[in-house]
């Protein structure tokens, strides 16, 4: 398969990318500080929309220096200028770290692959996942994706691609025919996390653990003691309650269930619970968990 598309898998990018329907632009408007940010949905929202029911074969494709495959609009090149002791430089291709770079790149990818979205294809920035019900179907899907990459002069890094898999890690999750689970490498990162000693360290831990909140029943309730420590004006006191919260979140992620892919042909059941501190529910189908949800309530 790959041998049929050698031009899609170059060892390095050569020359400038071609002008596309979208070039990166820096819109500066008087009185705007900072530059207006274009919204784009984050990875968890993308993953929730995977229509993986009955998918058994997966491939993952990673673009080579994806941002550098998009030019900056000629009139905006001077706005990227920076100086060093070696001289004055300007970017002519989109660089990492520019405001709205992610949103612009996602816009490009979704325009290029619009006919494949929600059928057998999902993309988040420069990460592509292709999923199919059968191997024959997967071969067809791969051909269509590689042809589209070739037609749009988008290039792939072969060493970061994985093909014809039964399980694949994508956006920090393990994706397979039975559903979606937490990437084991991320579980290890959470469980080996040292006890936080500052508010910043608590926020970092909650940021990583919170990425997987839909796998954890009552996540917000369990995390509440840690969340309260991050509030402005709250003195940092690591209490036994905080330690219990910290350890319970770790344990919950270790034992997190596989979230099943919803089957439109079956019925769903929602179990809900309330307390003075929050609202919680779980969506289930045929006795398996689809997703957990929980929300804290403010005290008045």
C-alpha positions in Angstrom: 0.0 0.0 0.0 2.7 2.5 1.1 4.8 1.7 -2.0 2.1 2.9 -4.2 2.3 6.4 -2.7 6.1 7.1 -2.2 5.6 10.8 -2.8 3.2 11.0 0.2 6.0 9.7 2.5 9.1 11.8 1.8 12.1 11.7 4.1 11.9 15.5 4.4 10.0 18.4 3.2 11.5 20.0 0.2 10.9 23.6 -0.8 7.9 25.8 0.1 4.4 24.3 0.3 2.1 25.3 -2.5 -0.5 28.1 -2.0 -3.7 26.6 -0.8 -7.3 27.6 -0.4 -6.3 28.5 3.1 -3.1 30.5 3.9 -2.3 31.4 7.5 -3.2 35.1 8.2 -2.6 37.3 11.1 -5.5 39.7 11.5 -4.6 42.8 13.5 -7.4 45.1 14.5 -7.0 48.3 16.3 -7.8 48.0 20.0 -7.8 44.2 20.0 -5.6 42.7 22.6 -4.7 39.9 22.3 -5.3 38.9 18.7 -8.8 37.5 18.2 -8.6 33.8 18.8 -10.5 31.4 16.5 -12.3 28.7 18.5 -11.6 25.0 17.8 -12.9 22.0 19.7 -10.5 20.1 21.8 -9.5 16.4 21.6 -12.1 14.9 24.0 -15.0 16.4 22.1 -13.5 14.9 18.9 -13.2 11.5 20.4 -16.7 11.5 21.7 -18.0 11.7 18.2 -16.2 8.7 16.9 -18.7 6.5 15.1 -16.7 3.3 15.8 -19.5 0.8 16.0 -18.4 -2.5 14.5 -15.0 -1.1 13.5 -12.3 -3.8 13.7 -9.3 -2.4 11.8 -7.5 0.9 12.5 -4.7 2.9 11.0 -3.1 6.1 12.3 -1.3 8.7 10.2 0.8 11.6 11.3 1.7 14.4 9.0 5.4 15.4 8.7 5.9 18.8 10.3 2.2 19.5 9.6 2.2 23.3 10.4 5.2 23.8 8.0 3.0 22.5 5.2 0.9 25.7 5.3 2.2 29.0 4.0 1.8 32.4 5.7 -0.1 35.0 3.6 2.6 37.1 1.9 1.3 40.4 3.4 1.5 38.9 6.9 5.0 37.5 6.8 6.6 40.7 8.3 4.3 40.2 11.3 6.2 37.1 12.3 9.5 38.8 12.5 12.0 38.2 15.3 15.6 39.1 16.0 18.5 37.1 17.3 22.2 37.8 17.5 22.5 36.2 14.0 20.1 38.6 12.4 16.5 39.4 11.5 14.2 36.5 10.5 10.6 36.1 9.3 8.5 33.0 9.0 7.2 32.1 5.5 5.5 29.0 6.7 3.2 28.6 9.7 5.2 28.0 12.8 4.3 26.3 16.1 3.1 28.6 18.8 1.4 31.2 16.6 -2.0 32.3 17.8 -4.7 30.5 15.8 -2.3 28.2 14.1 -4.1 25.1 15.5 -7.5 26.5 14.4 -6.3 27.3 10.9 -4.7 23.9 10.4 -7.8 22.1 11.6 -9.9 24.1 9.2 -7.6 23.1 6.4 -7.7 19.4 7.3 -11.5 19.4 7.6 -11.9 21.0 4.3 -9.6 18.6 2.6 -11.2 15.5 4.2 -14.8 16.7 4.5 -16.2 13.8 2.5 -14.7 11.3 4.9 -15.6 12.8 8.3 -18.1 10.8 10.4 -17.8 7.8 8.1 -14.4 6.3 8.5 -12.1 9.2 9.3 -11.3 11.5 12.2 -8.6 14.2 12.4 -7.3 16.4 15.2 -4.7 18.9 14.0 -2.2 16.6 12.2 -3.2 13.3 13.7 -5.5 11.1 11.5 -7.4 8.0 12.5 -8.9 5.7 9.9 -11.3 3.0 11.0 -13.2 0.3 9.1 -15.4 -2.7 9.7 -13.4 -5.1 7.5 -9.9 -5.4 6.0 -11.2 -5.1 2.5 -13.1 -1.9 3.5 -10.0 -0.6 5.3 -7.8 -1.1 2.1 -10.3 1.0 0.2 -10.4 3.7 2.9 -6.6 3.9 3.0 -6.4 4.3 -0.7 -8.9 7.2 -0.6 -7.1 9.0 2.2 -3.6 8.6 0.6 -5.0 9.8 -2.8 -6.4 12.8 -1.1 -3.1 13.5 0.7 -1.3 13.3 -2.7 -3.8 15.5 -4.5 -3.5 18.2 -1.8 0.3 17.9 -1.5 0.2 17.0 2.1 3.0 14.8 3.3 3.3 12.1 6.0 6.0 10.9 8.3 6.1 7.1 7.8 7.9 6.4 11.1 5.0 7.8 13.1 2.3 5.9 11.2 0.7 2.7 12.2 -1.3 0.5 9.8 -3.8 -2.4 10.0 -4.1 -2.5 13.8 -6.7 -4.1 16.0 -6.0 -1.6 18.8 -4.5 1.9 18.4 -3.7 4.7 20.8 -5.2 8.0 19.6 -5.5 11.3 21.5 -4.4 9.7 24.8 -7.0 6.9 24.4 -6.9 3.2 23.4 -9.3 2.6 20.6 -10.5 -0.9 19.6 -13.6 -2.7 18.5 -15.1 -3.1 22.0 -14.9 0.7 22.7 -12.5 3.3 24.1 -10.3 3.1 27.2 -7.6 5.2 28.8 -4.2 4.9 27.3 -2.1 2.7 29.7 0.8 5.1 29.4 -1.3 7.9 30.7 -2.6 5.8 33.6 1.0 5.2 34.6 1.7 8.9 34.4 -1.2 9.7 36.7 -0.5 6.9 39.2 3.2 7.8 39.5 2.4 11.5 40.0 4.0 12.8 43.3 1.9 14.5 45.9 1.3 18.1 44.9 3.0 20.7 47.0 1.7 23.9 45.2 -1.5 25.1 43.6 0.2 25.0 40.2 1.0 21.3 40.8 -2.6 20.6 41.7 -3.8 22.2 38.6 -1.4 20.2 36.5 -2.6 16.9 38.1 -6.2 17.8 37.7 -5.6 18.8 34.1 -4.3 15.4 33.2 -6.7 13.4 35.4 -9.6 15.6 34.2 -8.9 14.8 30.6 -10.3 11.3 31.4 -13.2 12.5 33.7 -15.8 10.7 31.5 -14.3 7.4 32.5 -14.6 8.1 36.3 -17.9 8.0 38.2 -18.4 11.1 40.4 -15.1 12.6 39.1 -16.0 16.2 40.2 -17.2 15.0 43.7 -14.0 13.1 44.3 -11.8 15.9 43.0 -13.7 18.6 45.0 -11.2 18.9 47.9 -8.3 19.4 45.4 -10.4 21.8 43.3 -11.1 23.9 46.4 -7.4 24.4 47.1 -7.0 26.1 43.7 -9.5 28.8 44.5 -8.2 32.3 45.0 -7.6 33.2 48.6 -7.7 29.6 49.8 -4.6 28.8 52.0 -2.7 25.7 50.8 -3.2 23.1 53.5 -2.8 19.5 52.4 -5.3 17.7 54.6 -6.2 14.0 55.0 -9.2 14.7 52.8 -7.0 16.1 50.1 -4.8 13.0 50.3 -7.8 10.7 50.1 -9.1 12.6 47.0 -5.7 12.4 45.4 -5.3 8.7 45.9 -8.9 7.9 45.0 -8.6 9.6 41.6 -5.5 7.6 40.9 -7.2 4.4 41.8 -10.3 5.2 39.8 -8.2 5.8 36.7 -6.4 2.5 37.2 -9.7 0.7 37.3 -11.4 2.9 34.7 -13.9 0.8 32.5 -13.9 0.5 28.8 -16.5 2.9 27.5 -18.7 1.1 24.9 -19.5 2.6 21.6 -23.2 3.5 21.4 -25.2 1.2 19.2 -28.1 3.1 17.7 -30.3 -0.1 17.4 -30.5 -0.6 21.2 -32.1 1.2 24.1 -30.2 3.3 26.6 -30.6 3.6 30.4 -29.6 6.7 32.5 -28.9 6.4 36.2 -28.8 9.7 38.1 -28.0 10.9 41.6 -28.0 14.2 43.4 -26.5 15.6 46.6 -26.0 19.1 48.1 -22.6 19.2 46.4 -23.4 18.0 42.9 -25.3 16.1 40.2 -24.1 12.9 38.7 -25.3 10.4 36.1 -24.2 7.4 34.0 -25.4 6.5 30.5 -25.5 2.8 29.9 -26.5 0.4 27.1 -26.9 -3.3 27.5 -25.3 -3.2 30.9 -22.1 -1.4 29.8 -21.0 2.2 30.5 -21.2 4.6 27.6 -20.1 7.7 29.6 -20.1 9.2 33.1 -21.0 12.8 33.8 -20.9 14.9 37.0 -21.3 18.5 37.9 -20.5 20.4 41.1 -23.1 22.7 42.6 -22.1 26.1 43.9 -23.0 26.9 47.5 -25.0 30.1 48.1 
